[in-house]
Amino acid sequence: MMSLKRMIPVLAAAASLVGAVSAAAEERDGVRYRAISDGAYSIVAEVRAKPGKERALREATLPLVALVRSDPKNLVYFLQEDRATPGRFVFYEVFANRADFDAHNAMPYVQKWFGLLPELAEGGVVVRRLEILGHSGG
């Protein structure tokens, strides 16, 4: 059995490692978890390409990733494509509040993308407006 005197440095190292992992998890690849509070405005949106327009919609949509993530009001942004249904895109977005989301939708690059949808997508964008729960800012 390890003595208490020998166990203290081991426990201290473990605590330090947990702290470092926790700090690294707070911001990962631009996701600012500490900036997300309970009640944050979250969006899950879906758009489906017209048959034969899957590639064109993907190419029109991919540039949004860098543009939206560069917006300081955006906290999280992921663009995903359904593996089973190519051309079905799902967005996951988090903003601090509704006003920040509305400002995002008013951006010229977002408006330009919306303008392409009648040619490329079936219907429009289906949006689910959600509220972050149980997060408490990290």
JOSUL-V119552 format. One record per pair of residues at least 12 apart in sequence whose C-alpha atoms are under 8 Angstrom apart, sorted by the first residue. I is the first residue (numbers start at 0). J is the second residue. D is the distance in whole Angstrom. If there is no record, write none. Layout:
i: [I & I]
j: [J & J]
d: [D & D]
//
This chain:
i: [25 & 29 & 29 & 29 & 30 & 30 & 31 & 31 & 32 & 32 & 32 & 33 & 33 & 34 & 34 & 34 & 34 & 35 & 35 & 35 & 35 & 35 & 35 & 35 & 35 & 36 & 36 & 36 & 36 & 36 & 36 & 37 & 37 & 37 & 37 & 37 & 37 & 37 & 38 & 38 & 38 & 38 & 38 & 39 & 39 & 39 & 39 & 39 & 39 & 40 & 40 & 40 & 40 & 40 & 40 & 40 & 40 & 40 & 40 & 41 & 41 & 41 & 41 & 41 & 41 & 41 & 41 & 42 & 42 & 42 & 42 & 42 & 42 & 42 & 42 & 43 & 43 & 43 & 43 & 43 & 43 & 43 & 43 & 44 & 44 & 44 & 44 & 44 & 44 & 44 & 45 & 45 & 45 & 45 & 45 & 45 & 45 & 46 & 46 & 46 & 46 & 46 & 46 & 46 & 46 & 46 & 47 & 47 & 47 & 47 & 47 & 47 & 48 & 48 & 48 & 48 & 48 & 49 & 49 & 49 & 49 & 52 & 52 & 52 & 53 & 53 & 53 & 54 & 55 & 56 & 56 & 56 & 57 & 59 & 60 & 61 & 63 & 63 & 64 & 64 & 64 & 66 & 67 & 72 & 72 & 72 & 73 & 73 & 73 & 73 & 73 & 73 & 73 & 74 & 74 & 74 & 74 & 75 & 75 & 75 & 75 & 76 & 76 & 76 & 76 & 77 & 77 & 77 & 78 & 78]
j: [137 & 68 & 74 & 75 & 74 & 75 & 74 & 75 & 74 & 136 & 137 & 136 & 137 & 74 & 95 & 136 & 137 & 74 & 93 & 94 & 95 & 134 & 135 & 136 & 137 & 95 & 131 & 134 & 135 & 136 & 137 & 130 & 131 & 132 & 133 & 134 & 135 & 136 & 95 & 96 & 130 & 131 & 132 & 93 & 94 & 95 & 96 & 130 & 131 & 93 & 94 & 95 & 96 & 97 & 100 & 128 & 129 & 130 & 131 & 91 & 92 & 93 & 94 & 128 & 129 & 130 & 131 & 90 & 91 & 92 & 93 & 126 & 127 & 128 & 129 & 89 & 90 & 91 & 92 & 126 & 127 & 128 & 129 & 89 & 90 & 91 & 124 & 125 & 126 & 127 & 87 & 88 & 89 & 90 & 124 & 125 & 126 & 87 & 88 & 89 & 120 & 121 & 122 & 123 & 124 & 125 & 86 & 87 & 88 & 120 & 121 & 122 & 86 & 87 & 119 & 120 & 121 & 86 & 119 & 120 & 121 & 86 & 119 & 120 & 85 & 86 & 119 & 86 & 119 & 86 & 119 & 120 & 86 & 112 & 112 & 78 & 108 & 109 & 76 & 77 & 78 & 108 & 103 & 94 & 95 & 99 & 92 & 93 & 94 & 95 & 99 & 100 & 103 & 92 & 93 & 94 & 95 & 91 & 92 & 93 & 94 & 90 & 91 & 92 & 93 & 90 & 91 & 92 & 90 & 91]
d: [7 & 8 & 8 & 8 & 6 & 5 & 6 & 7 & 8 & 6 & 5 & 5 & 5 & 7 & 8 & 6 & 8 & 7 & 8 & 8 & 7 & 8 & 8 & 5 & 7 & 7 & 7 & 6 & 5 & 4 & 8 & 8 & 5 & 5 & 6 & 6 & 5 & 7 & 8 & 8 & 5 & 5 & 6 & 7 & 6 & 5 & 6 & 6 & 5 & 6 & 5 & 6 & 5 & 6 & 7 & 7 & 6 & 5 & 7 & 7 & 6 & 4 & 6 & 6 & 5 & 6 & 7 & 7 & 6 & 5 & 6 & 7 & 6 & 5 & 6 & 7 & 6 & 5 & 7 & 6 & 5 & 7 & 8 & 6 & 5 & 7 & 6 & 5 & 4 & 6 & 7 & 6 & 4 & 6 & 6 & 5 & 7 & 6 & 5 & 7 & 7 & 8 & 8 & 6 & 5 & 6 & 6 & 4 & 6 & 5 & 6 & 8 & 5 & 6 & 6 & 4 & 6 & 8 & 6 & 5 & 5 & 8 & 6 & 8 & 7 & 4 & 8 & 7 & 7 & 7 & 6 & 7 & 7 & 7 & 7 & 8 & 8 & 8 & 7 & 7 & 7 & 8 & 8 & 6 & 7 & 6 & 8 & 6 & 5 & 8 & 8 & 8 & 8 & 8 & 5 & 5 & 7 & 7 & 5 & 5 & 7 & 7 & 6 & 4 & 7 & 6 & 5 & 7 & 5 & 7]
//
